[in-house]
Amino acid sequence: SGVGVTGAKQTMFYAEVSDDNCVSAGGGEPREGELIEVVKVPLHEAMTFAYDERIPKTMGVIFSFIWFHNNMSPKYKISTNV
């Protein structure tokens, strides 16, 4: 999603995966227009990452971290550093 004055529609999905689910290095299919960057953030650093203004990210990314912190971390008793 672009960042700017007009904004853009963004669709986000939540899925639970592990290294056992990995079948390739990731990154999508560039010939199909998929340009996927896999970014791993340790759970205990999640909210620090979300609120760090030095790291560029869209509001959608920040919202997804807040959603996870409020909805999933209590379910699994995960500390997300807040």
Order of alpha helices (4+ residues) and beta strands (2+ residues): alpha-alpha-alpha
